[in-house]
Amino acid sequence: MSGMVEDEWLWGWDATPGIVSVWAEPDGRASIWRRIPGTGELVREDVRFRPWLVLSTLEDLDHLGARLKPEREGYVPGRVTFQELSGPGALRFLIRAEDGRALASDVLQGVSRRLGRPYSNLRDLSPGMVLSLPPEEQYLTASGRTYFRGLGFDELHRLQFDLETTGLDPGRDRIFLIALRGPQGEPEVLEAHGEGDAAEADLLRRFVERVRVLDPDVIENHNLHGFDLPFVARRAKLLNVSLPLGRAGGPGLRHRPSARGSALGRGAERSADPMRRARFTVPGREFIDTMDAVLRHDFAVRDLPGHGLKAVARHFGIAGPAREYIPGARVHEVFQTDPERVRRYARDDVGEAEGLARLLGGAAFALARMAPRRYERLADAGAATGVLDPLLVRAYLRAGAALPAHEEGDGTSHSGAALHLFATGVARRVVKADVASLYPSLMREYRIGPKRDRLGALLSMVDRLTDQRLAAKKRARAAAPGSSERHENEALSAAMKLVVNSAYGYLGASGLTRFSDVHAANEVTRRGRAVLALLCRELARRGVTLLEADTDGVYFAVPEDWREEDERRVVAEVAALLPQRVQLEFDGRYAAMLSHEPKNYALQAYDGTLLLKGVAFRSSRAEPFGEAFLRRAVRCLLAGDLAAVRDVYVSTVMALRRRQVPTTEVAAHVRLTKDSAQYGALRERRRELPYEAMLAAGRKSWGSGEHIRVYRAVGGRAGLLPEPEPDDIGSTSSEAGNEPRDYDVEYYVRLLKETFAARLVRGLTPLDFSTVFDDPGQPSLFTPSLADAKPILTVVAEPPEDEAPEDSRADESPGGP
């Protein structure tokens, strides 16, 4: 395959620079806004394109008669044309027309006749019958254009805005202040001049006018689609205010389907409104919610203390030393007496949103240079179905090749990835050896691709992206720290890694991706297990103590007299024994590690930094007081000071018994999985604390998916706390002033020992565990001394044996070119 063709598959073929937004209509009209690289001038192009779809048969268009012609005969007004695509794919007829709505109607009419039942929407047809994309994706796929060619991230005109409201219910609460940060970086604050409908309506109109004047390409905020836009839309509707936030006028906010959308409303209102699971969109601008980038980052790294703006900004060092903090429930109250403090708070919010968008948004920006989708859709898309599938569809249509339909598997199960736990407890002098993109590397090494990908497009893309990612990493390292060049190349590398690493998941997603192939995925997994077994055996032969290994890499402890050069030498020796494209790299060294369960561990760096990994140590549902205890206790355990662990436990128990722990710290943040009707039907058989808390608080109706904070009160009662501020869900807040301290003390003392202290059990002998976590309220006359007690490490498994080869598969490729 020529490099030019592969680059067209990845990047498109139309070099038009500076596209910042595309808006297309089903009738074949498209508007393209471009920012000229270098000058920053904004231009708009209005063009016509021919809407298209791909069908499995022409039979459903037979009723068009002479209006249906082969594409080679040319296009004339009113004609529908078809092109038969080559190869064995089920979707093999590319149909074009001048109006997409009319074309869809023609297809639905034919399908209804053929199948003898009415169909009113293409979405109701099976994916084996039709491929239909949104108008913007039709335009980008057919034209070969992509966003942002020749533009750097800093050349985008970006605006951040944030609302301050009197409460969380847009049906009754008001917007009293809106902070903005325009493309030039200057924050400003708009305020309601009064408290009635007229004042709030005037505020919304001024907000719309400022957006029009500042004219951003992108509008950003944290939880933008979960709070700000839905709240603005609801208030504007109630106040009869139009919201022409786009560049093309017309109606205000439009909807697009999304897996994650608004989370507003309560009870029946929440569950009955289908638009609660939609996102907003407008012509000419892109809405970017930084929550998406945060969730994507935390899924990969698992290092965030929460997902709220303030927690994440502190974690990444974006928050300034003078940052203003006000509990969310008190913002309006504070505004009545100290409005300038709230203005500072709001300006800080939009400043942090800008910093977070710049820090984490580069990957989505880079993906928009590749995939034929709107930038805002790529920001919240999964890498497999949201990025790889559009790339593959474009590649096949560019090649004139028929596309396979989504197919269910043949019943073969997807074999799991290799995961080994070799030792539990406390280890010292720990090294992490990273296996860089193991599964994509094995796909490349042994040419394992999906059987139905007759063009070999997936493997070609993985090859090309891997090579180009290495070049981007090299350019990033050579660029000056903090420079736009470094930021751009780091983002490009991250985007390419995201796509490359999703290729294996794409293979194994039977029925969900167009080219899924569970047999190819299982072959990749088999070879992955063999590689992991080899490197574990070779490391063990060199005198290390294996701790844990999976497809991401291996943790092991080294002898006491080893230096860093010895650690690096051993990793290099083992790396030389692996298949050519499988890269094993020295990834870090740590003073100590608590190994609890597979992928659940604590690491302490030589500089004292503590990293907690896995749901055993970090969970959004965990009570904050327990996680705070764990952090303190783990530090002491890794330092080898069991007496200090005892002190942390005793102080926590005593703080609970004296009710010095705020109720917010014992409350769990839970998501309701049953609505009020479902729970009512089950309540007599089984009562559950979260739902009992809702009923005890007077809530008679609610919808599934609602998040609440619940705790166990004295007497076994269920207690409910107010929801945290919308942008700080997942982080703790300082609302302890007015809360009741009526929690069940002894329940939480038991929880401390049986749930949180239990995370340390692997690092202690049974006697030491009993001693450390003995109830301080019931002292024993014969308590053993902890003066000489030390943490333990227990070997629980030996390195795996190599897998026997299966027939001749070592020399065969199950798919690909």
ROMIKOL-157294 format. One line per 3 residues: number of its first residue (from 1); their letters; for each residue x, y, z of C-alpha. Coordinates in steps of 0.02 Angstrom, whole numbers. Each point is the difference from the previous one (the first is absolute). Last residue first. Example, Ala and Ser with C-alpha at 12.3 -4.5 7.8 and 13.67 -1.06 7.14 Angstrom:
<pts>
2	SA	684,-53,357 | -69,-172,33
</pts>
This chain:
<pts>
817	PGG	-172,-402,200 | -89,-20,167 | -73,-153,78
814	PSE	37,-159,98 | 186,17,-40 | 94,-162,-1
811	DAR	171,-51,61 | -36,-16,186 | -169,-69,-46
808	SDE	75,-166,-54 | -89,-110,127 | -16,92,166
805	PAE	173,32,73 | 19,-52,182 | -16,146,120
802	DEP	158,47,95 | -7,-36,186 | -55,137,117
799	PEA	120,76,129 | -37,-67,177 | -146,50,108
796	VVT	-46,59,177 | 163,74,64 | -38,87,165
793	LIP	74,169,51 | -8,54,183 | -6,164,94
790	KAD	105,13,159 | -33,-20,186 | 146,41,117
787	ALS	-83,136,104 | -176,-66,-31 | -17,-73,174
784	PTF	-130,-134,32 | -159,52,93 | -18,-106,158
781	LSP	-107,108,115 | -118,36,-146 | -74,171,-36
778	QGP	-186,8,-45 | -31,177,-63 | 157,-5,-107
775	DDF	-76,-144,-100 | 146,-107,-63 | 53,49,-175
772	VTS	188,-2,21 | -3,-152,114 | -113,-107,-108
769	FDL	100,45,-154 | 161,-39,91 | -63,-172,51
766	PTL	-64,-42,-175 | 169,54,-74 | -8,164,-92
763	GRV	19,65,-178 | -142,-100,-76 | -122,67,131
760	LRA	22,182,-51 | -159,15,-103 | -93,-74,148
757	AFT	26,165,90 | -123,77,-123 | -142,-126,-5
754	EKL	-11,-98,162 | 93,122,111 | -71,167,-56
751	LRV	-170,-77,-34 | -8,-63,180 | 39,176,63
748	YYE	-129,66,-124 | -136,-111,71 | 55,45,176
745	VDY	-26,186,-33 | -172,-8,-81 | -10,174,-76
742	DRP	-94,141,86 | 124,139,-28 | -127,111,-91
739	ENG	67,118,-135 | 4,188,19 | 187,38,-1
736	AES	70,-156,-83 | -21,62,-178 | 184,-9,-44
733	STS	-9,-105,-157 | 67,-170,-47 | 35,-42,-181
730	GID	-94,-117,-117 | -134,125,-47 | 87,168,4
727	DPE	-72,85,-154 | -180,-28,56 | 26,64,180
724	PEP	-32,-143,119 | -173,-77,20 | -84,33,167
721	LLG	26,-134,133 | -116,-148,28 | -7,-107,158
718	ARG	-66,-177,18 | -48,-59,174 | 92,-145,80
715	GVA	-33,68,174 | 126,138,-24 | 25,55,-180
712	RYV	73,-98,-146 | 58,114,-139 | -56,54,-174
709	RIH	64,120,-131 | -103,-5,-161 | 26,-25,-186
706	EGS	-152,-25,-113 | 17,-137,-131 | -170,-77,30
703	GWS	-137,127,24 | -78,69,157 | -170,8,85
700	KRG	-62,10,178 | 143,104,70 | -48,46,179
697	AAL	175,-14,72 | -43,-169,77 | -53,-61,-173
694	MAE	165,50,-79 | 99,-75,143 | -98,-162,-16
691	YPL	54,-2,-182 | 184,17,42 | -9,-124,147
688	ERR	-80,-147,-87 | -152,-96,62 | -32,-174,-66
685	RER	-159,-102,-21 | -126,135,46 | 95,129,-102
682	LAG	2,-92,-166 | -150,80,-88 | 37,169,79
679	YQA	179,-10,-62 | -57,-18,-180 | -127,141,17
676	SDK	126,120,79 | 132,-29,-134 | 132,-133,21
673	TLR	187,15,-34 | 31,149,115 | 178,61,-10
670	VHA	94,13,163 | 113,125,90 | 29,-74,173
667	AVE	-16,107,155 | 128,-19,140 | 100,156,-46
664	TTP	-154,107,-34 | -55,-42,177 | 149,94,68
661	VQR	122,-102,107 | 13,74,175 | -144,-108,58
658	RRL	96,-47,159 | -17,-183,-47 | 54,36,-178
655	AMV	151,101,54 | 46,-140,121 | -4,-130,-138
652	TSV	105,109,-115 | 129,36,135 | 12,-185,43
649	YVD	27,-51,-181 | 133,132,-32 | 90,-48,161
646	RVA	-3,-184,-47 | 77,40,-169 | 132,98,95
643	ALD	39,-154,105 | 16,-99,-162 | 142,111,-62
640	GAL	75,-89,-152 | 0,160,-104 | -120,-87,-120
637	LCR	-117,-31,147 | 8,181,57 | -41,66,-173
634	VAR	-138,-129,-18 | -79,59,164 | -10,183,-52
631	RLF	-73,-35,-171 | -117,-134,67 | -70,114,136
628	AEG	-41,133,-131 | -84,-135,-106 | -105,-52,148
625	FPE	-51,178,46 | -51,29,-182 | -129,-143,-4
622	ARS	32,-102,-156 | -120,10,-147 | 120,95,-116
619	SRF	129,-134,37 | 186,9,34 | 97,-126,105
616	AVG	-91,-164,-35 | -63,77,-162 | 173,-4,-77
613	KLL	159,101,17 | 64,111,140 | 156,104,-34
610	LTG	98,77,145 | 138,128,-33 | 141,-19,127
607	DYA	145,53,-113 | 52,-182,-20 | -172,-38,-67
604	QLA	-130,-90,105 | -115,-120,-91 | -167,-68,57
601	YNK	-85,-149,-81 | -157,-66,-83 | 32,-60,-177
598	PEH	-1,-182,60 | -29,-1,189 | 87,81,149
595	SLM	179,39,-50 | 68,137,113 | 151,75,-88
592	AAY	160,83,59 | 142,117,-50 | -55,11,-181
589	RGD	84,-13,-170 | -68,48,-170 | -39,-48,-179
586	FEL	150,-101,-63 | -62,-51,-172 | -56,-162,-83
583	QVR	-40,25,-184 | -89,-135,-101 | 36,32,-185
580	QPL	148,-117,-10 | -70,-144,103 | 75,-6,176
577	LAA	175,-58,50 | 83,172,-12 | -128,70,124
574	VEA	62,-125,130 | 178,68,-7 | -61,181,-2
571	VVR	-107,-26,156 | 147,-81,88 | 118,143,-45
568	RED	-125,133,59 | -13,-79,172 | 189,-21,14
565	EER	24,183,-50 | -122,50,136 | 105,-83,134
562	WDE	-21,-175,70 | 63,-43,175 | -172,-28,76
559	PVA	-57,-125,-131 | -135,56,-123 | -189,4,15
556	FYV	-111,-26,-152 | -144,86,-88 | -36,-57,-178
553	GDT	-81,83,-150 | -160,63,-80 | -56,-173,-59
550	DAE	4,-64,177 | 128,-40,133 | 9,11,190
547	LLT	130,-26,137 | 148,-94,-73 | 151,-11,115
544	VGR	160,33,-99 | 148,-118,-19 | 37,-2,-185
541	RAL	-95,-162,-31 | -156,88,67 | 15,133,-136
538	ERC	16,-134,-134 | -151,-95,63 | -107,157,7
535	LLA	57,54,-174 | -46,-168,-75 | -168,-15,87
532	LVA	-50,174,-59 | 48,-43,-178 | -100,-162,4
529	RGR	-152,85,76 | 7,133,-135 | 11,-133,-135
526	RTV	-160,-77,62 | -84,171,15 | 43,45,-179
523	ENA	-68,-168,-57 | -157,31,100 | -26,168,-87
520	AHV	20,-84,-170 | -131,-129,48 | -114,135,71
517	DSF	-5,94,-164 | -85,170,1 | 5,94,-165
514	RTL	-158,106,14 | 7,24,188 | -131,-40,131
511	GSA	-55,-175,-49 | 157,-79,70 | 113,128,85
508	GLY	161,-102,-5 | 82,80,-150 | -43,178,53
505	GYA	75,-36,170 | 161,-48,-87 | -1,159,-105
502	SNV	-36,114,149 | 185,12,45 | 42,73,-170
499	VLK	-139,130,9 | 46,62,173 | 186,-4,-40
496	MAA	-31,108,-152 | -94,127,104 | 135,3,133
493	SLA	137,25,-131 | -97,143,-79 | -26,80,170
490	ENE	185,-13,40 | 37,72,-172 | -114,149,24
487	HRE	58,38,177 | 183,-10,-51 | -27,117,-147
484	SSG	-105,119,106 | 150,19,116 | -9,-45,184
481	PAA	166,-93,-3 | 97,41,-160 | -20,-125,-141
478	ARA	119,-148,-24 | -101,-115,112 | -159,44,-93
475	RKK	80,-32,-169 | 57,-173,56 | -173,-39,68
472	AAL	-78,54,-166 | 121,-112,-97 | -42,-148,112
469	RQD	-185,36,-28 | 26,3,-188 | 71,-176,2
466	TLR	-138,-67,111 | -133,92,-100 | 59,-76,-164
463	DVM	7,-177,64 | -167,12,91 | -79,76,-156
460	SLL	69,-138,-111 | -62,-131,123 | -176,71,-5
457	AGL	0,26,-188 | 48,-177,-49 | -106,25,-156
454	RDR	-91,-164,29 | -51,51,175 | -121,-146,22
451	KPG	131,-110,85 | 44,132,128 | 187,24,23
448	IRY	148,-96,67 | 156,43,-98 | 116,-93,122
445	ERM	107,148,54 | -132,132,-34 | -139,-85,99
442	LSP	129,-40,133 | 46,183,15 | -184,49,7
439	YLS	-18,-123,146 | 153,55,98 | -21,189,-11
436	AVD	166,36,89 | 41,-136,126 | 56,100,151
433	AKV	126,-61,128 | -44,67,173 | 134,-19,135
430	VRR	-21,-21,188 | 134,25,131 | -109,-63,143
427	AVG	-147,-120,7 | -148,3,119 | -136,-131,-14
424	TAF	-51,-113,-142 | 106,-96,-125 | -17,-75,-174
421	LHL	-164,74,-62 | -18,-36,-185 | -115,72,-133
418	AAG	-6,-62,-180 | -143,69,-104 | -163,-93,-9
415	SHS	-58,-113,-140 | -146,66,-103 | -132,-134,-12
412	TGD	-39,-89,-163 | -188,3,-30 | 11,36,-186
409	GEE	9,187,29 | -136,125,-42 | 27,97,-158
406	HAP	12,186,-37 | -9,20,-187 | 150,-20,-113
403	LAA	41,144,-117 | 16,-10,-188 | 157,76,-75
400	GAR	12,157,-107 | 173,36,74 | -58,168,71
397	LYA	-156,-89,63 | 107,-128,90 | 117,129,78
394	RVL	-143,114,55 | -88,-145,87 | 163,-50,82
391	LPD	33,174,68 | -180,17,61 | 16,-168,91
388	LVG	169,40,78 | -56,163,80 | -168,-12,90
385	TAA	-26,-189,-4 | 175,-42,61 | 66,159,81
382	GAD	-157,40,98 | -72,169,-42 | -20,149,118
379	ALR	126,119,-78 | -24,-81,-171 | -179,65,-4
376	EYR	54,178,41 | 130,-2,-139 | -128,-51,-132
373	RPA	36,-165,-83 | 105,-59,-146 | 146,-65,106
370	MRA	177,61,-19 | 26,184,41 | -144,-16,125
367	LAF	104,-130,92 | 133,132,32 | -125,118,83
364	AAG	-69,-147,101 | 176,-37,61 | 39,182,38
361	GLL	-144,23,122 | 87,-54,160 | 112,148,44
358	RAL	-86,133,-107 | -174,-46,58 | 61,-8,181
355	GEA	79,172,-11 | -156,76,-77 | -113,-80,130
352	EGV	117,64,136 | -17,178,-64 | -188,-19,-16
349	DDR	-13,-52,183 | 122,132,63 | -109,135,-78
346	AYR	-151,-74,91 | 89,0,169 | 64,177,-25
343	RVR	-177,57,-42 | -65,-93,153 | 123,94,112
340	EPD	-51,164,-81 | -182,-33,42 | 31,-4,189
337	TQF	-165,12,93 | -133,-64,-121 | 130,-94,-104
334	VEH	43,-106,152 | -179,-69,3 | 6,-33,-186
331	VRA	162,-98,16 | -51,-95,157 | -55,-167,-71
328	GPI	155,-9,-107 | 121,18,146 | 110,152,-38
325	YER	182,-8,-53 | 103,145,-68 | 167,-46,-79
322	APG	142,102,76 | 131,-137,-20 | -55,-32,-181
319	AIG	-91,-156,-55 | 78,-81,-154 | 116,-112,103
316	FHR	-65,-159,-80 | -78,-68,159 | -66,170,53
313	AVA	-87,23,-167 | -70,-177,11 | -77,30,172
310	KLG	-68,170,-51 | -76,-60,-163 | -83,-156,70
307	HGP	60,-172,-54 | 73,-63,163 | 168,-36,80
304	LDR	74,-41,-172 | 130,-135,-26 | -89,-136,-96
301	VAF	115,18,-153 | -100,-62,-149 | -178,18,66
298	DHR	55,158,91 | 56,82,-161 | -159,-45,-95
295	LVA	-108,62,145 | 97,164,6 | -10,23,-189
292	DMT	-188,-26,4 | -21,118,150 | 84,133,-107
289	DIF	-164,24,-93 | 33,71,-174 | -140,83,-99
286	ERG	55,36,-179 | -56,155,-94 | -65,31,-175
283	PVT	-174,-69,13 | -58,-48,176 | 6,-157,107
280	FRA	-77,-62,161 | 19,-173,71 | -130,-135,25
277	RRM	-39,-119,141 | -111,121,94 | -85,26,-168
274	PDA	-104,-154,35 | -95,87,142 | -99,-128,98
271	SRE	138,-65,114 | 54,169,67 | -174,74,17
268	AGR	-62,-157,87 | 124,24,139 | 115,148,-7
265	GLA	68,117,-129 | 171,26,-76 | 124,-133,-56
262	SGR	21,65,-177 | 95,-107,-121 | 111,-153,-6
259	ASP	-32,-135,-129 | -33,134,-130 | -133,42,-127
256	RHR	3,176,-75 | -111,144,51 | -16,178,-65
253	LGP	28,161,94 | -74,155,-78 | -99,2,-161
250	GGA	62,99,-150 | 159,101,14 | 149,-72,-93
247	RGL	141,34,121 | -73,-92,148 | -54,66,170
244	PLS	-171,52,-64 | -83,-26,171 | -176,70,-7
241	VNL	-80,61,162 | -178,-55,44 | 36,4,187
238	LKA	-42,-183,28 | 93,-50,-158 | 151,105,45
235	RRA	4,-76,174 | -5,-176,-70 | 135,31,-131
232	VFP	116,88,123 | -17,-145,123 | 28,-131,-135
229	LDF	153,96,-63 | 79,25,171 | -34,-166,86
226	GHL	46,-168,-78 | 46,64,-172 | 123,129,65
223	NHN	62,-111,141 | 164,97,-8 | -9,141,-125
220	EIV	37,36,-182 | -67,96,-150 | 102,-21,-159
217	DPD	18,106,-157 | -29,157,102 | -91,155,-66
214	LVR	40,126,139 | -143,109,-64 | -126,-142,-21
211	VRE	48,-78,168 | -21,170,81 | -172,20,-80
208	VFR	-58,-170,63 | 55,46,178 | -88,168,-12
205	RLL	-160,-89,-50 | 17,-122,145 | 25,142,125
202	DAE	-153,93,-68 | -105,-156,26 | 64,-12,179
199	AAD	-46,181,36 | -171,-13,-82 | -43,-159,94
196	GEG	33,77,170 | 153,25,112 | 83,163,-51
193	HAE	139,51,-118 | 58,-176,-43 | 189,-8,-12
190	LVE	128,-23,-139 | 180,-31,52 | 155,18,-107
187	PEG	159,-99,-23 | 135,60,-121 | 87,-142,-92
184	QPG	-3,69,-177 | -119,-137,-55 | -127,51,133
181	RLA	-19,-54,180 | -179,12,58 | -86,2,171
178	ILF	-189,-5,8 | -96,63,153 | -178,-10,70
175	IRD	-65,-155,-87 | -163,-48,83 | -78,-144,96
172	RGP	-178,-64,-29 | -2,-119,-147 | 188,13,-21
169	DLG	22,-100,162 | 179,11,64 | -10,158,105
166	TTE	20,190,-3 | 112,-15,-153 | 177,45,-49
163	LDF	36,-49,-178 | 168,-29,-85 | 69,52,-167
160	QLR	157,-42,-98 | 41,69,-172 | 125,-67,-127
157	HLE	65,77,-161 | 111,-138,-68 | 178,54,-42
154	DFG	63,-71,165 | -42,-176,-58 | 109,21,-154
151	LGR	-76,13,-172 | 68,-68,-164 | -142,-124,-20
148	FYT	-124,33,141 | -150,-107,-49 | -6,-132,-135
145	RGS	-42,-5,-184 | -5,-157,-107 | -155,66,-89
142	ATL	-108,-156,15 | 42,-36,182 | -11,183,53
139	YQE	-169,28,-84 | -78,-162,61 | 69,34,173
136	EPP	-81,172,2 | -166,-74,-61 | -10,-132,137
133	LSL	41,-175,-64 | -108,-137,-79 | 62,-176,-34
130	VMG	-144,-112,-53 | -64,-179,-2 | 123,-93,112
127	PSL	-13,139,129 | -182,-54,24 | -132,129,-41
124	DRL	-88,101,135 | 137,134,-6 | -53,34,-179
121	NSY	-163,71,68 | -185,-22,-39 | -15,-185,-42
118	PRG	-171,-75,-37 | -22,-189,-17 | -8,-116,-150
115	LRR	187,-34,-15 | 18,50,-182 | -125,142,3
112	SVG	68,74,161 | 178,-16,-65 | -45,93,-160
109	QLV	-87,143,91 | 141,10,125 | 127,16,-141
106	DSA	-96,138,-89 | -26,94,163 | 186,-9,39
103	LAR	38,70,-173 | -126,141,23 | 79,45,166
100	GDE	175,-7,-73 | -36,118,-144 | 105,9,-159
97	ARI	23,-187,-11 | 137,-129,19 | -7,-189,29
94	LFR	156,-106,33 | -51,-181,-27 | 106,-136,82
91	LAG	-44,-19,183 | 17,-189,21 | 187,0,-41
88	PGS	66,-124,-129 | 105,113,-110 | -31,152,-109
85	LEQ	-124,140,28 | -149,22,-115 | -31,184,-31
82	FTV	-176,68,6 | -83,161,-58 | -162,86,47
79	RGP	-54,129,-131 | -103,154,41 | 128,120,-72
76	VYG	126,-85,-116 | 149,-105,53 | 111,-102,-111
73	ERE	-21,-162,-95 | 142,-76,102 | -105,16,158
70	PKL	-120,-132,-64 | -181,61,-14 | -155,0,109
67	RAG	-129,129,-61 | -52,-121,-138 | -93,-112,123
64	LHD	-1,71,175 | -102,-151,60 | 154,-109,-18
61	LDE	82,95,144 | -21,-136,133 | 66,-131,-121
58	LTS	166,91,-16 | 74,-109,138 | 119,10,148
55	LVL	-12,189,5 | 128,139,28 | -54,180,31
52	WPR	27,166,-86 | -35,185,8 | 67,95,-152
49	FRV	94,156,49 | -37,184,-22 | 113,134,67
46	DER	-3,152,113 | 176,55,48 | 34,110,151
43	VLE	160,95,37 | 84,45,164 | 167,93,-6
40	GTG	131,-69,120 | 140,70,-109 | 124,-145,14
37	PIR	-119,-142,-37 | -165,64,-73 | -142,-46,117
34	RWI	-129,-99,-95 | -188,-16,22 | -85,-126,-113
31	SAR	-185,7,-38 | -86,-147,-83 | -162,-15,-98
28	GDP	-48,-173,-63 | -181,-10,60 | 51,-98,155
25	EAW	87,155,69 | 185,24,29 | 100,98,128
22	VSV	189,-5,2 | 111,89,124 | 181,55,21
19	IGP	67,-40,-175 | 173,80,-11 | 75,-75,-157
16	TAD	-76,-85,-152 | 118,-147,-32 | -133,-118,-68
13	WGW	66,-177,11 | -54,-67,169 | 116,-23,148
10	LWE	4,-185,38 | -66,-82,-157 | 83,133,-106
7	DEV	165,-35,90 | -19,-184,-39 | -28,38,-184
4	MGS	154,112,-8 | 108,-129,92 | -35,-126,-137
1	M	-70,-169,48
</pts>
